[in-house]
Amino acid sequence: MIVCHCNLITEKDIEEAIIQLLEADPWHLIVPAKVYHWLQKRGRCCGCFPNVVETIIRVTEHYHLRSEANGADVVSHLDRVRGLRAEFGSRRHEGRNTSHRAA
């Protein structure tokens, strides 16, 4: 499935990049910009970043659950991120009110 239409990046490409980044360092923070840099691409419209974040969380959780790490040490980040999205999603976009118009 194509996740980024601007760069024609598939979900499989993103998953492979995340796994390679995790194999290099299993505990570093992976963000969409790091994945795109690994793929030698750049975010253009960045509309795909929320889906990339979901993929990063899912793949990272599965990676750590399969690793030799203690299951109690692995935190379910997906639920926390979804909770934060619900909490902060009701805010106005970037703190602007609805009457604001970009020039």
Secondary structure, DSSP 8 states (H G I E B T S, - for coil): -EEETTTTEEHHHHHHHHHHHHHH-TTS---HHHHHHHTT---SS-TTHHHHHHHHHHHHHHHHHHSSS-TTT---HHHHHHHHHHHHTTS-GGG--TT----
